[in-house]
Amino acid sequence: MTKASVGIDVSKNKLDVALLLSTMKVRKKTFPNDLTGFQNLYLWVQHHHKGGFHFCTEFTGVYDEAVSEFLYDKGQLVSRVNVMVIKSFARLMLARTKTDKKDAFVIAQYCKTHDPKPWKPDPAHLKILRDLSRTLESLKEVRQDLLNRLEKYQNQESPAKRAWQDCVKDMDKRIKEVEKQLKDHIKNHPDLKEKVSLLETIPGIGETTARTLLAEIPDIENFKSARQLAAFAGLNPCQRQSGSSVNGRSRLSKVGSKRLRKALYMPAIVATSYNPIIMKFTNTLLNRGKCKMSAIGAAMRKLLHIVFGVLKSQQTFCEKKCLKI
């Protein structure tokens, strides 16, 4: 018996599910986004179909992870698909109505039509790395917000000023604690420690960026080429050209990991002065008349290509080898 496609539209509190059977009949139901809801969802699909299933969710990075892991642990085939891919498919299907139930049906149709690749959870130590890395990033953002508030009291004394200063001191303490946990975690896992050391051999990439890249890049073996990794990060170029009247400037697609793009921005700027490959690459683009921001975007993409080569080969940065990437 063929697998039935199951589309799950995930929100913070609920799961809208569409079960697309081989007979093209559709069953729809809503479940809570919690463990009880996951269990009831699993029993419900088994009641309506006796064969296998292919579950498909939109990749939200937060709300869909728990149900995806639950279904994976049950031995089910699970796919997590980029939100923009589902939106593009919906436009192709001329979907004019947008509701959670309709979105679940569209996801199920996409699953049946395109048979997306299976997903599997990351190992526990990589999840911890990602959580610590994102927590550290968030704490630093909160600290910067506190400093911005303190600017109001730059030339005056106030009880409020002392309160904000105490908050900054507390935040500094928490940042140091998380940084220590992050360093200890990498130190205790030889594979992470080795990869950080490899990435640090790339001019322009320091310890902080290396940690973030490892936290945000899935298993490198999932990518067949550097271009696929660049597309995952949303760093692939997007052109607007049609006939003789439309000839827009190329730009980054930005359909991908925002955290990866953010992590690469400053290193790419540094690399334009210290990385021989990036220096030559960006100078060529600038000489061709490309604007500075376009050159920086291209440098980010080139730097990620080099990261791919280093992680894939498990060898340190080599200018001659990286020129071939």
N, C-alpha and C positions, 0 to 999 in steps of 0.2 A: 504494500500500500504506500502511495506517495506521501511525502511530508506535507502537512498543512502549514500554511504561512500564518504567523501570528504577529500583528502589528500592535505595539504598545506605545501610546502617547503618554509620556510621564510628566507629571507636575509635582509640586512639593508634597501635596496631600493625597493625590489619587492617581490611579492608573486606568486610563481608558483603553480597553482592549478590543481588537477586531480579529476574529478567527475566520480566515478565508479558507474554506474547504475546497477540495478538488472539483466539486460540483458547482463551484462559483457561488455557493450559498455563503452568507455571512452571518456570523453570530457576534453580537456586541454586548459588552458588559463593563461595568466600572467597579474597581476594587480600591480599598485603601492602600496607600503607599507605605505599608509596614509588613512585618513578618506574617501576620495573620492574613493580610491581603495577598501576599505572595503564595501562601499555601492554598488559599481558596482559588486563586487564579489557576494554579497548576491542576487542582482537582477538576475545575470547570472545563478546561480544554480537553482533559482526558475523558470527561463524560461525553463530549460532543465528537470526539475523533479517536479512533483506536490505533491509528498509525503513529508515525513520528511527527515531530514539529520542528519548524525553523522560526525561532523568536527573533524579532527585530525591533530595536529601539533607536530613537535619536540620541546621539552622543551629547549629553548635557554636562558630563564631567562630575556631576554631584548626584542629582536625583535619580538617575537611571542605574547607577552603579550597583546599588544593593540588590535590586530585583534581577539584574543581569547575572550577578554572582550566585544568587539563589538558584536560578534556572541552570546555570553552568554546573553547579554542584549536584544538580539532579541528573546530570548527564545529557542535558539538552543542547542542541545546536543554537548558539546565540550570536547575533551580529549587532554591533553598535555603529550606526551610520551618521556621518556628518549632517548636521541640521540643514545646511545649504543644499546638499545633494537631494534631500527629501523635498525641499521647497522647489528646486528646479524640476524634479519629477512631477510635482503637483501642477506646476504651470504647463508641462507637456500634456498632462491629463485634462487640462482645461478645468481644473477644480475651481469653482467660483465661490463655494461656501467654505468657511473656515470655522470649524468647531472642533473640540477635543475628540469627539467620536469620529468625525470625518477625517481628522488627521491620523487617527489610528488605522482607519481603513486605507488611507493613502500609503501609510508605512507598510501595511500588509501587502498591498498591491506591488509596491517597490520590491519587497522581499521575494515575492513570487516571480516577478518579471526578471530581476537582475541577480538573484541568488548571491547576495553579498558574502564576502569572505567571513569565516568563523572568527569569533573573538575569544580570547581566554584571559583570565585575570593575571595581573602582574604578580610576581613572587612577593611575599610579605615584606622582605627587607627593602624592596623598591617602593612599596606603598608607604612605608615609614619614611624613607628618604623624601618622597614627594610631599608628604604631610608636613614634615619638618621644614622643608625648603619653602613651601607656600606660607606656613605659619611665620617664618622669619621675614618673608617679604611683606606680609600683612602688618606685622609689628613695626617694621621700619616705616611703612606708610602712615601708621597711626602716630609714630614719633614725629614725623615731618609735619603732620597736621597740628600736633601740639606746639611745635616750634613756630608754626605760622600764627597760632593764636597768641603766642608770647610776644610777637612783634608789636602788638598793640601797646604793650607796657614797656617798650624799649627804653624810654626816657622818664619813667615814673615808677614809684614804689606803690604797691597795692597788695592787700591780702589775696586778691585774685591772682596776682602775678606769682606769689609764692605757691599758691595751690597748683598752678600750671607747671611751675618749676619742679614741684614734688612729683607731679605726674610724669614729667620727662625723665627724672631720675629713676622712678619705678620702671618706666619703659626701657631705659638703658639696661637695668638689671635683668629684665626678662629677655631682652635681645641677647645679652651675653650668655644667659642660661641655654637658650635655644641654639645659639651658635656652637656652644660646647657639646650639646647633645648631637648636633648634626656632625661635627667633626669626629666625635667618639663613634657614632654609628658607621661612618665611612671607614674609620680606622679598624673597626671590628669586622668588616666584611672585605676580604682581600680583593674580590672582583671590582667593588666600587673604588677602592683605594687605587688599584692599578689603572682604572679608566680615568680617574681624576688626574693622575700623574701623566697619562698619555695626552689628555686634552691640554694640560698646562704647557706642553711643549710647543703648542701652536702660538706664535706671536700674536698678542692681542687678547688672549684668553687667560684669565687668572683663576685662582681657586674658587672664588664665588661664582663666576660664570660657569666653570666646569661642573660645579655641583648642581647648578640650576639646569644645565643642559641634560645631565644624567637623569634628573628628576622628571623633566618634561618630555624627553624623547622616549617613546616605547622601545621595546626590544629592537635593536638595529637590524636584526635578521628579518624583521617584518618588511623591510624596505629593500627592493631589488636594485634601486639606483639612488644617486644623490638627488636627482630631480623629484623622485617620489617623496623624499624627506623634505625638500624645499616646498613642495605642494602641501604637505602636512602642516608646515609652519605658516602657510599662506604667503610665501615669499616668491612664488612663481609669477612671472610677468603677465600682465593682462593688457591686451591691445584693443583699441577701438578704431577700426578701419572699415569703411564701406564705400566702394566706388571711388569717385574723385572728390566728393563733397565732405566726407567724414574721415578725418585722419587725426584722431586724438592722441595725446601723449600716453606712452606706456606707463603703467603703474602696477604696484603690487596688488595681487588679488585679495589679500587679507582674509581669505576663506581658510582659516586654519587656526593653529595655536597662537593666541595673543601673547601668552607668557613667553613662548619661544622667541617671538619677534622682539618683545621688550628686552629679553635677556641678551639678544645679539646686537642691539642698537649701539650702545656705548663701546663694546669690544670692536665693532666694525669701524667706528670712528678712530679708535686707537690703532687698529690694524692698518689703516690708510697711511700711517706714519712709520710703523715698525714691522709690518709683515711684508716681505718682498713681493709676494704674489699679489696681495691686495693692493699694494702701492702701485705696481705696474698696471694692474687691471683698472683701477679707478682713474689713474692718470690718462689712460687710453680713452676711457669714456668721456672724461672732461675735455680732452683735446678734440673729440668728435662733436662737442657742443652740448653734451648732456648736462642738465642742471645738477647742482650739488646734491640735492635730496635724492634724485634718481640714482646718482652714483653711489650714495650711501646705501640705498636699498639694494642695489646690485652687489655692493660689498658684503652686505649681510647674507645675501644668498650664496655668494662665493665662499664666505667664511663657513657657512653651514655645509657646503659641499666638502670643504677640507675636513670638517668635523666628522662627516660621514666616512671619508676615506681613512681617517685615523682609527675610528672605532671599528670599522669593518675589517681592516687589515690587522688591527691590534698592534700597530707599529707607531713609533714616534713620528712627529712631523718631519717631512723631508721635502724640500722645495721642488726637487726634480720629479718626485713621484706625484706630488700634489698638482703639478702643472697639467697632468694627464686626466685629472678628475673633471 
